Amino acid sequence: MGLEKESKAQVSIELIIVLAAVVAIVLVLVSQLQKTSASGAKKIDEKTKDIFAKIDEID
């Protein structure tokens, strides 16, 4: 019976390690996506300002 509990404990520890690794990877990906979206929003804002400036020049 002791060996079975030890085996289950080993599986639980391995599962926790795998889940921790998955969470770490997800956090890195979310961080990268946030940086990318912030960069994209900045570029869109710049282009929008450029477009409105060009429209103002037409008037």
WOMOMO-V989679 format. One record per helix or strand of 3 or more residues. SS is the DSSP state (h for helix, s for strand). FROM is the first residue (numbers start at 1). TO is the last residue. If there is no record, write none. Layout:
((SS FROM TO) (SS FROM TO))
This chain:
((h 2 58))
